[in-house]
């Protein structure tokens, strides 16, 4: 195994392995240090297996209403264990795909735990035993990711059985009878969707006044109403004061709406945020600065020490796989001597894959008000979409916020079927600085869900056709 490379990447997640591939495309020699499976959290215990479970949940709910479509199925039975095993196969396929890409691009993968050393060196405690010291001629890229946070101060410390994170939730053999999910961001709402579909009585607890608190308030309200309709107990503005963990389950004491509440459940899934993996990787030895628990970087993802870069979750929010991938590409291009455009962090789409799906980009209406911007809102409900009616997925809407004077797209928010796919029309529009008029000029095929985007653009101009 070679010990000197042009670039060394620590971490094989969606930031790290993409960075490695892009660097290799420039003819640079690349070493990648990974302690576990290729693909990182996203591929193995995050995005990919979760979405596989969400598809199982969607299928279960679709079959429960199949009679409305003229299809008789009889009693719908679910088995979380089977769905879990399928999700593991999907994750494994993606991880092996990442391994293949490493070989294809002649990237040397070193299995083990890497620790930074001065002089652009990495000491690796190898998985097979022993240590190896690697040296980078040009750059070291830190892509060590993040991990779930627990809340030991109120009694919610992870024990892997009755109090656990999304990681353990993905590996359960059976759906519990009752579950509380603490935190109603993307992770919390997605797992609420999954376990509800598999028969668990789910209580979703969120400290802030509404679920999906980073999304536009109107979108959050649509999801909350949908969840309640399906039997998910949604408690926003719920402050947990204490958790008592016993062998048979967990009792939560919390305050909501000025009232003291007590809830007993079989288990608690804590989805209250993530912490960057900055410990034990030699940041102090290398002299790299932290900021609020993340590695401090500049606009080119460079750290406080020349030749060291940080990308992905470890470099700060938004903690999204696609953001990390883009940072990886940008760093690789910069190290190769090119001049990549600066990353526009205001144009990173957010996507939550619960049903109905939620997707957004740019400013929320609340943010526009805070900034005292002059804006106009255009809306189009999927209940008025011919394509949505044909599939029976009429829940939700498209919302576009345009600047009042120039028509620029300040933000867009979609809740409904395939929202996470539809948002990219707006992403492309914003990157190219299109106005709502130019979105309207693009002819949208009929009947499609994408027509709702065009209609919302028209509505922001006072010209909506189909409502």
Buried (B, 14 or more C-beta within 10 A) or exposed (E): EEBEBBBBBBBBBBBBBBBBBBBBBBEBBBBBBBBBBBBBBBBBBBBBBBBBBBBBBBBBBBBBEBEEEEEEEEEBEBBBEEBBEBBBEBBBEBBBEBBEBBEEBEBBBBBBBBBBBEEBBBBBBBEEEEEBEBBBEBBBBBBBBBBBBBBEEBBBEBBEEBBBBBBBBBBBEEBBEBBBBBBBBBBBBBBBBBBBBBBBBBBBBBBBEBBBBBBBBBBBBBBBEBBEEBEBBBBBBBEBEEBEBEEEBBBBBBEBEEEEBEBEBBBBBBBBEBBBBBEEBBBEEBEBEBEEEBBBBEEBBBBBBEBBBBBBBBBBBEBBBBBBBBBBBBBBBBBBEEEBEEBEEEEBBBBBBBBBBBBBBBBBBEBBEEEEBEBBBBBBBBEBBEBBEEBEBBBBBBBBBBBEEEBBBBBBBBBBBBBBBBBEBBBEBBEEEBBBBBBBEBEBEEEBBBBBBBBBBBBBBEEBEEE
